[in-house]
Amino acid sequence: MKRIFALLFAMVLFINLASAQQDPQATKILNAMSAKYKTMKAFKATFSQTMESSSAKSKETVEGNILVSGPKYRLAVSGQEVISDGKLMWTYLKDVNEVTITESDPEAEAMSPSKIFDMYKKGYKYAYTGPEKGADGVTYDVIEMAPQDRNNPIFKVRLYINQKDKSLKSWKMFRNNGNRYTYTIKNFQANPTLAADTFSFNKARYKGVSVVDLR
């Protein structure tokens, strides 16, 4: 789970961020980005997640997809499905055909995919670092955020926001252990049609599944 949400800074820049007040330009961009997604009842996206380890000198990329509606989400990546209705969480492991049911953990949920568009509003300092043209030829506004809590295992988050339509293209999370996670949104669909049981685990669809209830 933590590896999926980790699903979210050069030292000099980090020091400047930690001591600075909120950057008004960054606030304006972040508010516009957040407002864009707030207008959607739900969204669906495919994405790639790349994990780079400085200690192991390795790089691994996996593909995934996600559905989000308010605090609810359904995430599938690397043989694992994570479903949350905001109160309960189901974690399904395909290779062992097992689902674990737990109550939602507020700490883990703070870094959940449904919160990435609002995470800047509490517990972070941030600054606009300038525009950057991506490999796709699109210009992105780059914003770096640093958590106010020095015990946070993530010491920097870098967001790439489309300068034209304010959509979030990708984000990088830098962890204290040297690992770096990059999430890139690929296909995006606003307000998809959702089944009634989208954000719950339907046991009937997983023949022979073993259920571990830890509530």
C-alpha positions as CSV (number, residue, x, y, z in Angstrom):
1,M,0.0,0.0,0.0
2,K,2.6,2.5,1.1
3,R,4.6,1.7,-2.0
4,I,1.6,2.5,-4.2
5,F,0.8,5.8,-2.5
6,A,4.3,6.9,-1.7
7,L,0.6,5.9,-4.6
8,L,3.0,11.0,-3.5
9,F,14.0,18.3,-3.4
10,A,17.2,19.5,-4.2
11,M,18.5,20.5,-0.8
12,V,18.9,24.2,-1.4
13,L,15.4,24.4,-2.9
14,F,14.0,22.4,0.0
15,I,15.5,24.8,2.6
16,N,14.1,27.8,0.7
17,L,10.7,26.1,0.6
18,A,10.7,25.2,4.2
19,S,11.5,28.8,5.3
20,A,9.3,30.6,2.8
21,Q,5.7,31.8,3.0
22,Q,3.2,30.3,0.5
23,D,4.0,31.6,-3.0
24,P,1.0,33.6,-4.2
25,Q,1.6,32.6,-7.8
26,A,1.8,29.0,-6.9
27,T,-1.4,29.4,-4.8
28,K,-3.2,30.8,-7.8
29,I,-2.1,27.9,-10.1
30,L,-2.9,25.2,-7.5
31,N,-6.3,26.7,-6.8
32,A,-7.2,26.7,-10.5
33,M,-6.0,23.1,-10.8
34,S,-8.0,22.0,-7.7
35,A,-11.1,23.9,-8.9
36,K,-11.0,22.1,-12.3
37,Y,-11.3,18.7,-10.6
38,K,-13.8,19.8,-8.0
39,T,-16.3,20.5,-10.9
40,M,-16.2,16.8,-11.8
41,K,-18.5,14.3,-10.1
42,A,-15.9,11.6,-10.9
43,F,-13.0,10.9,-13.2
44,K,-11.2,7.9,-14.7
45,A,-7.6,7.7,-15.8
46,T,-4.8,5.4,-16.8
47,F,-1.3,6.2,-15.5
48,S,2.2,5.0,-15.2
49,Q,4.2,4.7,-11.9
50,T,7.9,4.7,-12.0
51,M,10.0,3.9,-8.9
52,E,13.6,4.8,-8.9
53,S,15.9,3.6,-6.1
54,S,19.2,5.4,-5.5
55,S,20.5,2.7,-3.2
56,A,19.7,-0.3,-5.4
57,K,20.3,1.8,-8.6
58,S,17.1,0.4,-10.1
59,K,14.2,1.8,-12.0
60,E,10.8,0.0,-12.4
61,T,7.7,1.2,-14.2
62,V,4.2,-0.3,-13.9
63,E,0.9,0.7,-15.5
64,G,-2.4,1.2,-13.7
65,N,-5.8,2.7,-13.8
66,I,-8.0,4.6,-11.3
67,L,-11.5,5.8,-10.7
68,V,-12.2,8.6,-8.3
69,S,-15.4,10.1,-7.0
70,G,-15.0,12.5,-4.0
71,P,-13.3,10.6,-1.2
72,K,-13.9,7.2,-2.9
73,Y,-11.5,5.6,-5.3
74,R,-10.7,2.3,-7.0
75,L,-7.1,1.7,-8.0
76,A,-5.6,-1.2,-9.9
77,V,-1.8,-1.5,-10.4
78,S,0.7,-4.3,-10.6
79,G,-1.7,-7.2,-9.7
80,Q,-3.2,-5.3,-6.9
81,E,-6.6,-3.6,-6.5
82,V,-7.3,-1.1,-3.8
83,I,-10.9,0.0,-3.3
84,S,-12.1,2.6,-0.7
85,D,-15.5,4.0,0.0
86,G,-14.1,6.5,2.4
87,K,-14.8,4.3,5.4
88,L,-13.6,0.8,4.5
89,M,-10.7,-0.3,2.3
90,W,-10.5,-3.5,0.4
91,T,-7.0,-4.6,-0.8
92,Y,-7.1,-7.5,-3.3
93,L,-4.0,-9.5,-4.3
94,K,-4.6,-11.3,-7.6
95,D,-1.7,-13.8,-7.3
96,V,-3.1,-15.3,-4.1
97,N,-6.8,-14.5,-4.7
98,E,-7.1,-12.8,-1.3
99,V,-8.9,-9.6,-0.2
100,T,-8.1,-7.9,3.1
101,I,-10.8,-5.6,4.6
102,T,-9.7,-2.8,6.9
103,E,-11.1,0.5,8.2
104,S,-9.7,3.4,6.3
105,D,-6.5,4.8,7.8
106,P,-6.6,8.6,7.9
107,E,-2.8,8.8,7.6
108,A,-2.7,6.5,4.5
109,E,-5.8,8.2,3.1
110,A,-4.0,11.6,3.3
111,M,-1.8,10.4,0.4
112,S,-4.5,8.6,-1.5
113,P,-5.1,9.3,-5.2
114,S,-8.3,11.1,-4.3
115,K,-6.4,13.7,-2.3
116,I,-3.5,14.6,-4.7
117,F,-5.5,17.7,-6.0
118,D,-6.0,19.1,-2.6
119,M,-3.0,18.0,-0.6
120,Y,-1.3,21.4,-0.8
121,K,-4.1,23.0,1.3
122,K,-2.9,21.6,4.6
123,G,0.5,20.8,6.0
124,Y,2.7,22.0,3.0
125,K,4.7,25.0,2.0
126,Y,5.1,25.4,-1.8
127,A,6.6,27.6,-4.4
128,Y,6.4,28.1,-8.2
129,T,9.7,27.2,-9.9
130,G,8.8,28.3,-13.4
131,P,7.5,26.9,-16.7
132,E,8.9,23.7,-18.2
133,K,8.2,22.3,-21.7
134,G,7.5,18.6,-21.6
135,A,8.6,15.9,-24.2
136,D,5.1,16.2,-25.6
137,G,5.7,19.9,-26.5
138,V,3.2,21.1,-23.8
139,T,4.3,23.8,-21.4
140,Y,3.8,23.0,-17.7
141,D,3.8,25.1,-14.6
142,V,6.1,23.4,-12.1
143,I,5.4,23.7,-8.4
144,E,7.4,22.2,-5.6
145,M,5.9,21.4,-2.2
146,A,7.6,20.6,1.1
147,P,5.7,19.1,4.1
148,Q,5.8,21.2,7.3
149,D,6.2,18.0,9.3
150,R,9.9,17.1,9.3
151,N,9.0,13.5,10.2
152,N,7.1,13.0,7.0
153,P,8.9,10.2,5.0
154,I,8.2,12.3,1.8
155,F,10.3,15.4,1.9
156,K,9.3,16.9,-1.5
157,V,6.5,16.7,-4.1
158,R,6.8,18.2,-7.5
159,L,3.7,18.9,-9.6
160,Y,3.5,19.5,-13.3
161,I,0.3,21.4,-14.2
162,N,-0.7,22.1,-17.8
163,Q,-0.3,25.8,-18.2
164,K,-3.2,26.1,-20.6
165,D,-6.0,24.0,-19.1
166,K,-4.7,23.6,-15.5
167,S,-4.9,19.8,-15.6
168,L,-2.4,17.8,-13.6
169,K,-0.1,15.9,-15.9
170,S,2.3,14.3,-13.5
171,W,3.8,14.4,-10.0
172,K,7.0,13.2,-8.4
173,M,7.4,12.2,-4.7
174,F,10.8,12.2,-3.1
175,R,11.3,10.0,-0.1
176,N,13.9,10.3,2.6
177,N,15.2,6.8,1.9
178,G,16.3,8.0,-1.6
179,N,13.5,6.4,-3.5
180,R,11.6,8.6,-6.0
181,Y,8.1,7.9,-7.4
182,T,6.8,9.5,-10.6
183,Y,3.2,9.3,-11.6
184,T,2.1,10.3,-15.1
185,I,-1.5,10.6,-16.1
186,K,-2.1,9.2,-19.6
187,N,-5.7,8.8,-20.8
188,F,-8.2,10.9,-18.7
189,Q,-12.0,10.8,-18.7
190,A,-14.2,13.2,-16.8
191,N,-17.5,12.1,-15.3
192,P,-17.5,8.4,-16.5
193,T,-20.6,6.2,-15.9
194,L,-20.1,4.3,-12.7
195,A,-21.7,1.1,-11.6
196,A,-23.5,1.1,-8.2
197,D,-20.9,-1.2,-6.7
198,T,-17.8,0.6,-8.1
199,F,-16.4,1.6,-4.8
200,S,-17.1,-1.7,-2.9
201,F,-15.7,-5.2,-3.3
202,N,-18.1,-7.5,-5.0
203,K,-17.1,-10.9,-3.8
204,A,-19.3,-12.6,-6.5
205,R,-16.9,-11.3,-9.2
206,Y,-13.9,-13.1,-7.6
207,K,-14.5,-16.8,-7.6
208,G,-13.0,-18.6,-4.6
209,V,-11.6,-15.4,-3.1
210,S,-10.2,-15.7,0.4
211,V,-11.5,-12.9,2.7
212,V,-9.4,-11.6,5.6
213,D,-11.5,-9.2,7.7
214,L,-9.4,-7.0,9.9
215,R,-12.1,-4.5,10.9
